[in-house]
Every structure is written in structure tokens, then in C-alpha cells.
Amino acid sequence: MSLLTRLLMLLIGVVALLATPSLGDYYKPPPYKKPPIYKYPPIKKPPPVYHKPPSYGHFPGHPPTSVNP
């Protein structure tokens, strides 16, 4: 190769390197952050249900009958 060809190839290489943007010019996305873990709200327990004691044959508004006559 002649000296002129080598200088021309060197010039083309230098121009190509100078025309190429560096890696610092590209957009870099922000680092990935994991989303917070979703916590379900606490479950509220219903209040205890009051159960009436068994009436043993008594009816509301009526006098109780004797169990052993």
C-alpha cells in the first residue's frame, strides 16, 4: 500500500470515530426500583352475636308453664 492510501484510510478512520456519538450521549434510564409490596387492610371481625338462652317452651308474653306438673 502506498503512503497516500494509508494516510487516506487513517483520515477516514479518524473522521468515522469523531462522527460517532459516545456512549455518554445516549439516554440512560433511571435504575429499576421494585414496587412496594401491597399489604391488604386488616380484616375486621364482626362483633359476637348474642344468643338468647333456650326458652324451654316459654312464649313471649305468656306465663311460663311448669316443666314438671
N, C-alpha and C positions, 0 to 999 in steps of 0.2 A: 504494500500500500504506500502510496506516496504521502509525503508530509502534508500536502494540501488536503487530501482526503481525510487524514487523521484529524487535522485541525477542524475541518467541517463537521465531522462526526462528534468531536468534543464540543463544538459550539452548539450543535443540535441537542446533545445530552444536557448541557447546562441550561439551555432555554427550556427544555422539557421539565427539568427539575424545578426551575424557578416558576414555571407556569402552574405547577401542581400545587393545590392548596395543602397546607399542613394539616395534621390530624387535630391540632388545637383549634382550627377554624370551624370544625363541624360541631353541630348541636349535640350536646351531651345531656341525656335525660337525667332528671334527679334520681337519687338512689331509691330503690324499692323499699317501701315501708309496708310491713304487714298490717292489715286492718285489725282493729281491736276485736277481741273475741266477744260475741254478743252474749249477754247474760239475760236469761229470762227473768221477768219480775217474779218475786216470791208469790207462791200460791197462798191465798188467804183461806183458812179453813172456816167453814160455816159454823156459827155458834151451835152448841149442843141443843138438841131438841128435847124439850121437857115432855116426858111421857107421864100421863096420869096413871096412878095405880089402878089395878083392875077393880071394877065396881061390884063384883060378886052378885050380880042380879039387881043391883040398885039402879033405878032410873032417875034421871034428873027431875027434881020437882016432886018425887014420890017418896013416902017414908020407906026406910029400909025394911025389908022383910026378914024375919028371923031365919037363920040358916038351919038351926036345929029346933023344930017346933016342940 
